[in-house]
Amino acid sequence: MTDANGHNAGLVTWGTVNGPRELATVLDTAGVSGDFFIVKPNWFDPRPGSFTDPFILDMVLSALPGKKLVIEGHSHSRNDLSQRITPENMDAQREWIRAQEKAYLDRTGLAEVLDRHGVEYLNITEDFWARRTADESSVRALVENRFGPVAHPELYSQVPQRLFDLRGSTLIDLARIKMTSPTSRDFSLTMKNLFGLIPHPSRLRYHDDLAVSIIDVDMVYRALFDVVGLCEGIRHTVVFWEGGRFATAWSHFDVIKDLGIAVAGRELTAVDATVGLMFGQNLMERAVVKLGRQKFRDFTLAELGQPPLLVDVATDWVGPLEAQGRIVHGHFPA
């Protein structure tokens, strides 16, 4: 692909990445330093291209110096999808959820990567279930002193004490690029990735006002940590569109291979908007980005510089990439 290295106004860094050395350069340019990092991957479900895979996890852990801690919450679909986890049954299904996560980590090879790097994995849902959470008033004070109150105040009582004790550390918000298109409004980038830190396996009720819920979680964790968004489409990139060969319950999608791109920065709204431009999509007026610009820092498209156009999803992009062997094939149930 065309060289995509760039940096603008301290907001966003991007780079062509094929290994730990190039990724370390992107992170260094983004101002990431230290000897301890918390990494929040995107372990949503087992569908192709839809999660932070062992190759990427290994690359990130290799690129970051010092000690690392990986965190994630249980998911309603990080399993074999043989059962539907809902707000109504998620507590009764705790043992099944636990067993399914272990099988998922083993089957995907993620457990082997964690073991090889000697990195601990903290499941924040387990700490929430065990009531190992920080003092609600202490979390509230830190969040509201910086950003004002959240719309979902119960989030103040859901932060694990273990994480609260690590406040001030750098949290790498490691998101997979999952891009919108003219035929599907869905997208999931760095802002949405922190949504997984709501500890409930089913977060369905937070979808009623999804953009507000995402901003609330971002407020909590940005008040506690030095959050750096790292949005990657290094080996796999998801594009939601009506003709995609794979499907979730809400959208079809295709998976593009080997774009080799990573985008990083502390302003998650700017990271996500920059990624949008790389696919010909202006996300500035989408609800979550618009709210993020109001709550955290506003910026203009001009401030994002000139990120490379990798794939214009408003055009006939599937056919040419298919001809190049750049589309993932296979079948996976919705």
C-alpha angles and dihedrals in degrees: 000000000000114000106269104183114139149133133197138194094326090287105100140007125196134179148168106262131188101149147007095283095057091043091051088054092053091049093046091051088050088057098253113155140145141086101263129054136176111213122202107192127189103254098160106138144326099265116126113279092357102110143044098272129207093262092057095040090052090049094050094046089048093049095051117074125222129009123350136195120196117209134186139146128236114273132212089233107032087110141068090291091236090126131041111231113209137170087260099055105025095097094048090049097053096118092048091048091051094048091047093051092052090050090048094052091046096044095048094046093242092120090055091053092050091049094047092052093042090235123156120228116213115195103205092200090062091054090048092050090049090049092239091145135137124257107282095220092052092053091044092053094051094047098043094044089059106030109007126245125331123231091234104050092179086078088075089067096048103069113110114241088230091062094041088057088055094052114144092039122122113264115199107211096207108194132175115228107253106171135199124229138190090273098046129039095199120114135155123193136141098314092052093044092070088056085080088071090074094103100221113103089221112046093176096127090056089060091072087081098013099166092051091046091051092050090049093054090045090052092052097049096038088054091053102038145030093253118201117187115220111183114184140188095167100135103358133027124183122217117187113217137143095255098050118136093222126057145197123195089272109032147014120236146177128217122228118208130225106356087149096209133143126178122192140180146126095247100075093191090057092047091052094045090050091052089051091056089052087064097040093259125129106210096173095107097039109117100248095045092045092050090046092053089052095047103038117015131334121221140164131240088251090061090061091067119211110317114187120264101237100172126357101216091188088072133059092287101150098065098054093044090047089054089053092051090246098128121087113238130202139082131273126169121247 
